Amino acid sequence: MLQDKDMVNDYLAGLNASLTGYAGYINESNNTELRQTLIQLRNQDEARQRSLYNYAVQKGYYKPAAPASPEVVQQLKSQLTSNQ
């Protein structure tokens, strides 16, 4: 029988996989209505993923990486904006 932690981690993995898939489907969609529907579905899954992530962190099922320092964040921002 699956434990709560296993079910949460499995569901999170599934949501993460679907979010990755949505990016490709949205980019490839030529139909505006389909594209909007996919965006709505992706947004709903992102909200579900964030809620479940918060639950997993609260329960101790998931330990996030340490936050990046302000210097690293600024360096990354600079790199991303210079590539545009």
Buried (B, 14 or more C-beta within 10 A) or exposed (E): EEEEEEEBBEBBEEBEEBBEEBEEBBEEBEEEEEBEEBBEBBEEBBEBBEEBBEBBEEEEBBEEEEEEEEEEEEEEEEEEEEEE
